[in-house]
Amino acid sequence: MSIPPVTEYALVADNPRFDSDIERVLDAAFGPGRFSKVSERVREFAALDRELSRVALKGCEVVGCCRIYRVLIGATPALFLGPLAVSPATQGAGLGQDLVGASLRACEASGVGAVIVVGQPRMFAPFGFTEVPRDRIAMPGPVEARRFQWRALRDGGLDGLAGAVRAPRAAS
Ligand SMILES: CC(C)(COP(=O)(O)OP(=O)(O)OC[C@H]1O[C@@H](n2cnc3c(N)ncnc32)[C@H](O)[C@@H]1OP(=O)(O)O)[C@@H](O)C(=O)NCCC(=O)NCCS
């Protein structure tokens, strides 16, 4: 008789009640350079989508997050993935991959065509992310080309996608 695996973590939608704990996880995972990243410039104008974001809970403790923001690329709605972080004590056990996978499943159901990320290719290539072709999408600051990646969320989701990453239109 096989023993079912113990589910150690719960992955849940983001919620304001997690905010201060998420800040602690981000500080611990990224260290003091955290706010100098170009992704932070995007997050200053992008709109956090808590329904598409995922938070990892071990019991009541927040141990990781994968946040998803809404942006425009040119005039086209798109999603921006990150920050992705796992508490240092919990890293290396597959939780980062689980968070990305769960967030992407939610993104695919959102109807938006594409998601972009600035991150390690070895983290995101297994999920189908590829390097954004040079000069196709303008970020609000310099990014290392190999780290700037995109992925379609539906057939044709990357077709014609180009322009500056901008604030999303306000919900009416
Ligand atoms: C990156 C991070 C979220 C990965 O979380 P994790 O739970 O340790 O990752 P997993 O155990 O699911 O590992 C998944 C894969 O991610 C990659 N990976 C692991 N740690 C990584 C790191 N620090 N940077 C980039 N990729 C990493 C590996 O390819 C790993 O695959 P492997 O099992 O074949 O080695 C975590 O290390 C972290 O919070 N790092 C600091 C914050 C950060 O750099 N975030 C941005 C990531 S691009």
The ligand as a MOL file (V3000), in Angstrom:
LIG
                    3D

  0  0  0     0  0            999 V3000
M  V30 BEGIN CTAB
M  V30 COUNTS 48 50 0 0 0
M  V30 BEGIN ATOM
M  V30 1 C 14.7510 31.7900 -6.6090 0
M  V30 2 C 13.9690 31.1770 -5.4630 0
M  V30 3 C 12.5640 31.7550 -5.4070 0
M  V30 4 C 13.8520 29.6870 -5.7730 0
M  V30 5 O 13.0600 29.1000 -4.7710 0
M  V30 6 P 13.3620 27.6210 -4.2880 0
M  V30 7 O 12.1940 27.1200 -3.5280 0
M  V30 8 O 14.6950 27.5880 -3.6370 0
M  V30 9 O 13.4510 26.9230 -5.7190 0
M  V30 10 P 13.1880 25.4270 -6.0450 0
M  V30 11 O 13.6260 24.5390 -4.9390 0
M  V30 12 O 11.7960 25.2770 -6.5580 0
M  V30 13 O 14.1860 25.2410 -7.2580 0
M  V30 14 C 13.7120 25.3410 -8.5480 0
M  V30 15 C 14.8010 25.6220 -9.5180 0
M  V30 16 O 15.1000 26.9850 -9.3500 0
M  V30 17 C 16.4420 27.1870 -9.6270 0
M  V30 18 N 16.9390 27.9500 -8.5050 0
M  V30 19 C 17.0410 27.5920 -7.2300 0
M  V30 20 N 17.5560 28.5830 -6.5100 0
M  V30 21 C 17.7710 29.6010 -7.3740 0
M  V30 22 C 18.2710 30.8980 -7.2440 0
M  V30 23 N 18.7040 31.3880 -6.0710 0
M  V30 24 N 18.2870 31.6950 -8.3300 0
M  V30 25 C 17.8720 31.2140 -9.4990 0
M  V30 26 N 17.3940 29.9880 -9.6720 0
M  V30 27 C 17.3480 29.1980 -8.6250 0
M  V30 28 C 17.0910 25.8960 -9.8380 0
M  V30 29 O 17.2500 25.7160 -11.2450 0
M  V30 30 C 16.1010 24.9110 -9.3220 0
M  V30 31 O 16.1320 23.8120 -10.1160 0
M  V30 32 P 16.9950 22.5350 -9.6450 0
M  V30 33 O 16.1410 21.8510 -8.6200 0
M  V30 34 O 17.1650 21.8000 -10.8890 0
M  V30 35 O 18.2780 23.0790 -9.0740 0
M  V30 36 C 14.6760 31.3430 -4.1050 0
M  V30 37 O 15.9590 30.7910 -4.1920 0
M  V30 38 C 14.7810 32.7820 -3.6720 0
M  V30 39 O 13.8800 33.3010 -3.0040 0
M  V30 40 N 15.9030 33.4210 -4.0220 0
M  V30 41 C 16.1480 34.8260 -3.6550 0
M  V30 42 C 15.1900 35.7300 -4.3520 0
M  V30 43 C 15.3410 35.6790 -5.8550 0
M  V30 44 O 16.4470 35.6710 -6.3940 0
M  V30 45 N 14.1910 35.7000 -6.5590 0
M  V30 46 C 14.1470 35.7920 -8.0070 0
M  V30 47 C 14.3080 34.5070 -8.6800 0
M  V30 48 S 14.6300 34.7070 -10.4210 0
M  V30 END ATOM
M  V30 BEGIN BOND
M  V30 1 1 1 2
M  V30 2 1 2 3
M  V30 3 1 2 4
M  V30 4 1 2 36
M  V30 5 1 4 5
M  V30 6 1 5 6
M  V30 7 2 6 7
M  V30 8 1 6 8
M  V30 9 1 6 9
M  V30 10 1 9 10
M  V30 11 2 10 11
M  V30 12 1 10 12
M  V30 13 1 10 13
M  V30 14 1 13 14
M  V30 15 1 14 15
M  V30 16 1 15 16
M  V30 17 1 15 30
M  V30 18 1 16 17
M  V30 19 1 17 18
M  V30 20 1 17 28
M  V30 21 1 18 19
M  V30 22 1 18 27
M  V30 23 2 19 20
M  V30 24 1 20 21
M  V30 25 1 21 22
M  V30 26 2 21 27
M  V30 27 1 22 23
M  V30 28 2 22 24
M  V30 29 1 24 25
M  V30 30 2 25 26
M  V30 31 1 26 27
M  V30 32 1 28 29
M  V30 33 1 28 30
M  V30 34 1 30 31
M  V30 35 1 31 32
M  V30 36 2 32 33
M  V30 37 1 32 34
M  V30 38 1 32 35
M  V30 39 1 36 37
M  V30 40 1 36 38
M  V30 41 2 38 39
M  V30 42 1 38 40
M  V30 43 1 40 41
M  V30 44 1 41 42
M  V30 45 1 42 43
M  V30 46 2 43 44
M  V30 47 1 43 45
M  V30 48 1 45 46
M  V30 49 1 46 47
M  V30 50 1 47 48
M  V30 END BOND
M  V30 END CTAB
M  END
